[in-house]
Amino acid sequence: MPTLLVPAALTALAALVLPLLIHLARRTEQRPTDFAALRWLRAKPRPRQRPRFEEWPLLITRLLLLALIAFWLARPVTPATPDRRAHVYVVPGVKAPTLAKDVEGHWLAPGFPALDRPAPRGAVPVMSLVRELDAALPPDTPVRILVPAIIEGADAERPRLSRKVAWQVVPGAMTPPRPETPRLLKLTVRADPGADPGRSAARYLAAVAAAWGPVVDLAPLDAPLPPRDTVVAWLGTGAMPAKLIAWVKSGGTALVPQDVAAPSATTATAARDGEGRPFLDVMPLGRGHVYRFTRALTPPTLPALVEPDFPDRLRAAIRPPALPVRAFATHIAPEAGAAPAFRAMARREWRDALALLIAVLFVLERWLATAKRRWRAP
């Protein structure tokens, strides 16, 4: 049954009164001809004139043209017939099987190309694509997915779908993702040189810097800032200086103590100690981040400061380790039971056909309105 996506556009049908008024006000030009014998006739009252429409083909054409324009604006659609054929998705790296004619076959790759096309190259996000096809297909469409024993595009969560899929493990191997070269995370400390080195926070953060890399950069607060790929521990007091704020907004990462006022109000917990209590918050600032300790950097207040794993805990908070992407296919088979995802209604729009019909009627209306026979006197 046709449906209107913009039913409010039907108010344009009120324009149908315009051709009616035009045809009542403007009639075909008529030139009267006097006959001599008419002067001997006795004058009689003229009959009352009734509204009379002339040139019916032109009037009907104009009414149809306006009505079609109103329906074109309302965007009529008809639901498309849902594809209830079984669908088979094959992970690249698995040999494409021979399917029956009533089975739809696709590669499990971005865009879901057909199986008769060459297999896509490179790594693919398998779990993300599985969730996408679940949201795109009708609820009662049978789905079978052919996967190798090892999945390279896994994520941290086992997919939960709105349907039950046939997860079939077959021989094959996926292309492993390109390994990323681990970048060394460096820490430079900017502190007040007059502070007692035996009791200041700079002592503990310098130990963290030594654990992260072989070189320890410990300089005064007014020293030049390092490149933006280096974490700056700014151990001043009061508000962050404008130079440091601009450096963070351009993509840098700053680590500040509890008594430093940061310009960002949005905070989130970034790290917790061994007892589960938070000790580090993170605040976005431009393209960078500000990490602020929630407790004073002293062992009595923050016992984790002197624990052996504190450098690793702090580094994991600033640069979280990459999640594993390789998993056994049998361990991450999708589960059913999730709520149906939002599905866009499969539909067929009539705007192109209506636009063509509107163009034809417009040409017909212009021909009827400008034809010479219309201006001939009777």
C-alpha positions as CSV (number, residue, x, y, z in Angstrom):
1,M,0.0,0.0,0.0
2,P,1.5,3.4,-0.9
3,T,2.7,5.6,1.9
4,L,3.5,9.3,2.0
5,L,6.8,10.2,3.7
6,V,5.9,13.9,3.8
7,P,2.1,14.0,4.1
8,A,2.1,17.7,5.1
9,A,3.1,18.5,1.5
10,L,-0.5,17.7,0.5
11,T,-1.5,21.1,1.7
12,A,-0.1,22.2,-1.7
13,L,-3.4,20.8,-3.2
14,A,-5.0,24.1,-2.1
15,A,-3.3,25.5,-5.2
16,L,-5.9,23.7,-7.4
17,V,-8.2,26.6,-6.9
18,L,-5.9,28.8,-9.0
19,P,-6.6,27.3,-12.4
20,L,-10.3,27.5,-11.6
21,L,-10.2,31.2,-10.9
22,I,-8.0,31.8,-13.9
23,H,-10.4,30.1,-16.2
24,L,-13.4,32.0,-14.7
25,A,-11.7,35.3,-15.1
26,R,-10.1,34.8,-18.5
27,R,-12.3,33.4,-21.2
28,T,-11.6,33.0,-24.9
29,E,-11.6,36.4,-26.5
30,Q,-14.9,37.0,-28.4
31,R,-15.6,40.0,-30.8
32,P,-19.3,40.9,-31.1
33,T,-20.7,41.5,-34.6
34,D,-23.7,44.0,-35.0
35,F,-26.6,43.0,-37.2
36,A,-28.9,45.7,-38.6
37,A,-32.1,43.8,-37.8
38,L,-31.2,43.6,-34.1
39,R,-32.1,47.3,-33.6
40,W,-35.8,46.5,-34.3
41,L,-35.9,43.9,-31.5
42,R,-37.3,44.9,-28.2
43,A,-34.8,45.0,-25.4
44,K,-35.3,42.2,-22.9
45,P,-33.6,41.6,-19.6
46,R,-30.5,39.6,-20.0
47,P,-30.5,36.2,-18.4
48,R,-28.5,35.7,-15.3
49,Q,-25.0,34.5,-16.1
50,R,-23.8,31.2,-14.5
51,P,-20.2,30.3,-13.9
52,R,-19.0,28.6,-17.0
53,F,-15.6,27.0,-17.6
54,E,-14.1,27.0,-21.1
55,E,-11.3,25.0,-22.6
56,W,-11.8,21.9,-20.5
57,P,-8.6,20.1,-21.8
58,L,-6.4,23.0,-20.6
59,L,-8.1,23.2,-17.3
60,I,-7.9,19.5,-16.6
61,T,-4.2,19.5,-17.6
62,R,-3.4,22.3,-15.2
63,L,-5.3,20.6,-12.4
64,L,-3.5,17.4,-12.9
65,L,-0.1,19.2,-13.1
66,L,-0.6,20.9,-9.7
67,A,-1.9,17.7,-8.1
68,L,1.1,15.7,-9.3
69,I,3.5,18.4,-8.0
70,A,1.8,18.2,-4.6
71,F,2.2,14.4,-4.6
72,W,5.8,14.7,-5.7
73,L,6.5,16.9,-2.7
74,A,4.8,14.4,-0.4
75,R,7.2,11.6,-1.6
76,P,4.9,8.6,-2.1
77,V,6.5,5.2,-1.6
78,T,5.5,1.6,-1.7
79,P,7.1,-1.0,0.5
80,A,9.4,-3.2,-1.5
81,T,8.9,-6.9,-1.4
82,P,11.3,-8.3,1.3
83,D,14.0,-10.6,0.2
84,R,13.2,-13.8,2.0
85,R,15.9,-15.9,0.3
86,A,18.6,-17.5,2.5
87,H,21.8,-15.5,2.7
88,V,25.3,-17.0,2.9
89,Y,28.2,-14.8,4.0
90,V,31.8,-16.0,3.4
91,V,34.8,-14.5,5.3
92,P,37.6,-13.6,2.9
93,G,40.2,-16.4,3.1
94,V,37.6,-19.1,2.8
95,K,36.9,-20.7,-0.5
96,A,33.5,-19.5,-1.9
97,P,31.1,-22.5,-2.1
98,T,28.7,-23.4,-4.9
99,L,25.3,-22.1,-3.9
100,A,21.8,-23.0,-5.1
101,K,20.0,-20.5,-7.3
102,D,17.6,-19.5,-4.5
103,V,20.5,-18.6,-2.1
104,E,22.1,-15.1,-2.0
105,G,25.9,-15.2,-1.5
106,H,28.1,-12.4,-0.3
107,W,31.6,-11.8,1.0
108,L,31.7,-10.7,4.6
109,A,33.5,-7.5,3.8
110,P,32.5,-3.8,3.7
111,G,29.7,-3.3,1.2
112,F,29.0,-7.1,1.2
113,P,30.1,-7.7,-2.4
114,A,28.6,-10.7,-4.3
115,L,30.4,-14.0,-4.2
116,D,30.9,-13.9,-8.0
117,R,33.3,-11.0,-7.5
118,P,36.9,-11.5,-6.5
119,A,37.5,-11.9,-2.8
120,P,38.3,-8.7,-1.0
121,R,41.9,-8.3,0.1
122,G,43.2,-7.2,3.5
123,A,41.8,-7.5,7.0
124,V,38.1,-7.0,7.6
125,P,36.2,-6.2,10.9
126,V,34.3,-9.5,11.1
127,M,32.3,-8.9,14.2
128,S,31.3,-5.4,13.2
129,L,30.1,-6.7,9.8
130,V,28.1,-9.4,11.5
131,R,26.2,-6.9,13.6
132,E,25.7,-4.7,10.5
133,L,24.1,-7.5,8.4
134,D,21.9,-8.4,11.4
135,A,20.5,-4.9,11.4
136,A,20.1,-4.7,7.6
137,L,18.3,-8.0,6.9
138,P,14.6,-8.8,7.6
139,P,14.1,-10.6,10.9
140,D,13.0,-13.9,9.3
141,T,15.9,-14.1,6.7
142,P,18.0,-17.3,7.2
143,V,21.7,-16.4,7.6
144,R,24.7,-18.7,7.3
145,I,28.2,-17.5,7.9
146,L,31.3,-19.4,6.8
147,V,34.4,-18.6,8.8
148,P,37.9,-20.0,9.3
149,A,39.1,-21.6,12.5
150,I,40.9,-18.3,13.5
151,I,39.1,-15.0,13.3
152,E,41.4,-12.0,12.7
153,G,38.8,-9.3,13.0
154,A,37.4,-10.0,16.5
155,D,36.7,-7.4,19.1
156,A,36.4,-7.4,22.9
157,E,32.7,-8.5,22.9
158,R,31.0,-11.6,21.7
159,P,28.3,-10.4,19.3
160,R,24.7,-10.8,20.5
161,L,22.3,-10.7,17.5
162,S,18.5,-10.4,17.1
163,R,18.5,-13.7,15.2
164,K,20.0,-17.1,15.3
165,V,22.7,-17.6,12.6
166,A,24.4,-20.7,11.3
167,W,28.1,-20.2,12.3
168,Q,30.0,-22.7,10.2
169,V,33.7,-23.2,10.6
170,V,35.4,-24.3,7.4
171,P,39.0,-24.6,6.2
172,G,40.7,-21.4,5.3
173,A,42.8,-18.6,6.8
174,M,42.3,-14.8,6.9
175,T,44.8,-12.2,6.1
176,P,46.3,-11.1,9.4
177,P,46.2,-7.3,10.1
178,R,49.4,-5.4,9.6
179,P,51.2,-5.3,13.0
180,E,51.7,-1.9,14.5
181,T,55.1,-0.8,15.6
182,P,54.8,-0.1,19.3
183,R,55.8,3.5,20.1
184,L,57.8,4.3,23.1
185,L,55.9,6.4,25.6
186,K,58.2,9.1,27.0
187,L,57.7,11.3,30.1
188,T,59.3,14.6,30.7
189,V,59.0,16.3,34.1
190,R,58.7,20.1,34.6
191,A,59.0,21.0,38.3
192,D,60.0,23.8,40.6
193,P,63.8,23.5,41.1
194,G,63.5,24.9,44.6
195,A,61.4,22.0,45.9
196,D,63.0,19.4,48.2
197,P,63.9,16.5,45.8
198,G,63.5,14.0,48.6
199,R,59.9,14.8,49.3
200,S,58.6,16.4,46.0
201,A,56.4,14.6,43.5
202,A,59.2,15.1,40.9
203,R,61.2,12.3,42.5
204,Y,58.4,9.7,42.0
205,L,57.5,10.9,38.5
206,A,61.2,10.9,37.5
207,A,61.2,7.2,38.5
208,V,58.2,6.6,36.3
209,A,60.1,8.3,33.4
210,A,63.1,6.1,34.0
211,A,60.8,3.0,33.9
212,W,59.3,4.2,30.6
213,G,62.6,5.0,28.8
214,P,66.3,5.2,29.3
215,V,66.4,9.0,29.3
216,V,65.0,11.2,32.1
217,D,64.1,14.8,31.2
218,L,63.8,16.8,34.4
219,A,63.7,20.6,33.8
220,P,62.3,23.8,35.4
221,L,58.7,24.9,34.8
222,D,59.6,27.5,32.3
223,A,61.7,25.2,30.1
224,P,60.6,24.7,26.5
225,L,57.9,22.0,26.0
226,P,58.9,18.8,24.2
227,P,57.2,17.4,21.1
228,R,53.6,16.5,21.4
229,D,54.2,12.7,21.4
230,T,55.9,13.1,24.8
231,V,53.8,13.3,28.0
232,V,54.6,16.4,30.1
233,A,54.3,16.1,33.9
234,W,53.8,19.8,34.9
235,L,54.2,20.0,38.7
236,G,53.4,23.6,39.2
237,T,50.6,25.2,41.3
238,G,47.6,27.3,40.5
239,A,46.2,27.4,36.9
240,M,47.9,25.8,33.9
241,P,49.9,28.4,32.0
242,A,48.6,29.6,28.6
243,K,51.6,28.0,26.8
244,L,50.8,24.6,28.3
245,I,47.1,24.9,27.5
246,A,47.9,25.7,23.8
247,W,50.3,22.8,23.7
248,V,47.7,20.4,24.9
249,K,45.0,21.8,22.6
250,S,47.2,21.1,19.6
251,G,47.4,17.4,20.5
252,G,49.7,17.1,23.6
253,T,49.2,15.1,26.8
254,A,49.8,16.8,30.2
255,L,50.0,15.2,33.7
256,V,49.2,17.6,36.5
257,P,48.9,17.3,40.3
258,Q,45.7,17.6,42.3
259,D,46.1,21.3,43.1
260,V,46.3,22.5,39.5
261,A,43.2,24.0,38.0
262,A,42.5,22.6,34.6
263,P,40.4,24.6,32.0
264,S,38.2,21.6,31.2
265,A,35.1,20.7,33.2
266,T,34.5,17.2,31.7
267,T,36.3,14.5,33.7
268,A,36.4,10.7,33.7
269,T,38.2,8.2,35.8
270,A,41.4,7.1,34.0
271,A,43.1,4.8,36.6
272,R,42.5,3.1,39.9
273,D,44.8,1.7,42.6
274,G,45.1,-1.9,43.8
275,E,42.0,-1.4,46.0
276,G,39.9,-0.1,43.2
277,R,39.9,3.6,44.3
278,P,40.4,6.2,41.5
279,F,43.6,8.2,41.6
280,L,43.7,9.7,38.1
281,D,41.1,11.6,36.1
282,V,41.2,12.5,32.4
283,M,39.9,15.7,30.8
284,P,39.7,16.4,27.0
285,L,41.1,19.7,25.9
286,G,41.1,20.5,22.3
287,R,42.9,17.6,20.5
288,G,44.8,16.6,23.6
289,H,44.1,15.4,27.1
290,V,44.9,16.5,30.6
291,Y,45.4,13.8,33.3
292,R,45.1,15.1,36.8
293,F,45.8,13.2,40.0
294,T,42.9,13.1,42.5
295,R,45.2,12.8,45.5
296,A,48.4,14.4,46.6
297,L,51.6,12.7,45.2
298,T,52.8,11.4,48.5
299,P,53.0,7.8,49.7
300,P,50.7,8.3,52.7
301,T,48.0,9.8,50.5
302,L,48.7,7.6,47.4
303,P,50.3,4.3,48.4
304,A,50.2,3.1,44.8
305,L,53.0,5.7,44.1
306,V,55.6,3.4,45.6
307,E,54.3,0.1,44.3
308,P,56.4,-1.6,41.6
309,D,53.6,-1.7,39.0
310,F,52.8,2.1,39.3
311,P,54.7,3.0,36.1
312,D,52.8,0.3,34.2
313,R,49.5,1.3,35.7
314,L,50.1,4.9,34.8
315,R,51.2,4.1,31.2
316,A,48.1,1.9,30.7
317,A,45.9,4.8,31.8
318,I,47.5,7.2,29.3
319,R,47.9,4.8,26.4
320,P,45.6,1.7,26.9
321,P,47.0,-1.5,25.4
322,A,45.5,-2.6,22.1
323,L,42.7,-5.1,22.4
324,P,43.2,-8.5,20.9
325,V,41.8,-9.1,17.4
326,R,42.5,-12.8,17.0
327,A,40.3,-15.4,18.5
328,F,39.0,-18.9,17.9
329,A,35.9,-18.9,15.8
330,T,34.2,-21.4,18.0
331,H,34.7,-19.1,21.1
332,I,33.1,-16.0,19.6
333,A,30.1,-17.5,17.7
334,P,27.3,-15.0,17.8
335,E,24.5,-15.5,20.3
336,A,20.8,-14.8,19.7
337,G,18.4,-12.9,22.0
338,A,19.2,-9.3,21.4
339,A,16.5,-6.8,20.7
340,P,15.9,-6.2,16.9
341,A,18.0,-3.4,15.7
342,F,16.6,-0.4,13.8
343,R,15.9,-1.4,10.2
344,A,15.3,1.1,7.5
345,M,12.1,0.2,5.6
346,A,12.8,-1.3,2.3
347,R,10.8,0.9,-0.1
348,R,10.5,2.1,-3.7
349,E,10.0,5.7,-4.3
350,W,7.9,7.2,-7.1
351,R,9.6,10.6,-7.4
352,D,11.4,9.9,-10.6
353,A,8.3,8.6,-12.4
354,L,6.2,11.5,-11.1
355,A,8.9,14.0,-12.2
356,L,8.8,12.5,-15.7
357,L,5.0,12.7,-15.8
358,I,5.1,16.3,-14.5
359,A,7.4,17.3,-17.3
360,V,5.1,15.7,-19.9
361,L,2.1,17.5,-18.5
362,F,3.9,20.8,-18.4
363,V,4.8,20.5,-22.1
364,L,1.2,19.6,-22.9
365,E,-0.1,22.5,-20.8
366,R,2.2,24.9,-22.6
367,W,1.1,23.6,-26.0
368,L,-2.6,23.9,-25.1
369,A,-2.1,27.4,-23.6
370,T,-0.2,28.8,-26.6
371,A,-2.0,27.1,-29.5
372,K,-3.2,29.5,-32.2
373,R,-6.6,28.0,-32.4
374,R,-7.2,29.1,-28.8
375,W,-7.2,32.8,-29.9
376,R,-9.4,32.5,-33.0
377,A,-12.6,34.5,-32.8
378,P,-15.8,32.5,-33.4
